[in-house]
């Protein structure tokens, strides 16, 4: 497809240009503020503003580079789809919406990119025309509409301040405005209680998950809070608790999930909670650093999962995999590197950000609940990563013995995966040298230094036990089944987000419909009026059928008229 390759070339060259421009802007401490006058209405001037600093340029470079590799990956993964042109155009529209959101500081233009992300992601989730995709798309759209409404309220509140440009008000601590901005960010980044839409969105094609649901759409909320963190003030404490428990919930649920893409989605949810947590502790640069490193290895992790699903003819249950390392060694290597980076293995991309986050958290004055929950979540990350690798690569071969596949023929998919592996290995150290020219001065007692290492080892042991634990065969018993179901269903959050919220109002609407619309209003309204007119017409018809009665009635009205007049 010519136009797809044209977009790929444009994305690649723009990503390289934006990356070096970002380094230049960082070195010279430059910020570019472009203001385009569109039109004016009385005294109000409508302007389109583009704000470019090193952070915006760096983020756009990563988005465009990952988009370039995902587009190349899609040419082979989506080969044979009858709606391939629509898929490519939707992906391009998504990238442009993301770039518009990144480069805006005006809340109105941010809302245009924000709504564009939500609308296009809905269209991509329902790309496969089936009931599951439609349900997931509806849950995704309605969850994100809460954030859109919050952003609209924020725009209305900014209207009373004189400008929609929030850069002018970073020193102005407005709790109400900050609340709606944080609410919008929580819905887009799937923090508790808006977490249920992200695993449901895995009904989309895997290239969509690689680009949209790992490195761009879900990080839009984090990026919005990074830009406006100075004005959030005391509400960051609320965000801290929400993000930490999001980490814990996602980590625990991933250990009980069996769908390959949903496990990776829950992993994304856990890392989003980590970004929000360190951001709420007043470290926006470190949150942005982890955002970039996470985008690299999570996009690659989805690509590796897509290659396995592609070769297994669409199978996503990890219990029906196993022994894939013998048939797909290259994919196995790439996926294990991603898992190691996710766990924070030295000296991969995830190590530099996660280790620094753990050390800075230990130096912050936080409660023991936050501290303990964070380190348990780190152990859960190691646990589900090891469990995932064990079930897919090193377990028994549980798919059909007649199946034979290899990754040698997946040339375009392999090119995209190998293109990201290099950055997963080396980009973390490069970015740490760029972002933190002066390292953090960290002083910790020995037991705190070893805490992360102990949690990683404990998580690895737990992951191995969960992979081989024979008591899981007893899950047919009612109590163990209920425990497993509770943890694998995100603490019943999907039920609370849909049935729990809607059931009361739907039941009340049913009663109103039955008792009012089909009851009293029907009896004294249209149905009663029709019955009255029918009775009158039948009586008049009965009267007109008898000439004698009609004659008597005429005489009666004649004498009445004489008496009156």
PyMOL commands that set and color helices and strands:
alter all, ss='L'
color gray80, all
select helices_A, chain A and resi 2-28+54-77+84-102+107-125+131-159+166-169+175-188+196-203+206-216+220-231+235-254+260-280+284-311+318-320+324-326+329-343+349-363+368-394+411-435+446-449+451-468+470-474+478-488+493-524+526-544+547-564
alter helices_A, ss='H'
color red, helices_A
select strands_A, chain A and resi 32-41+44-52
alter strands_A, ss='S'
color yellow, strands_A
deselect
rebuild
show_as cartoon
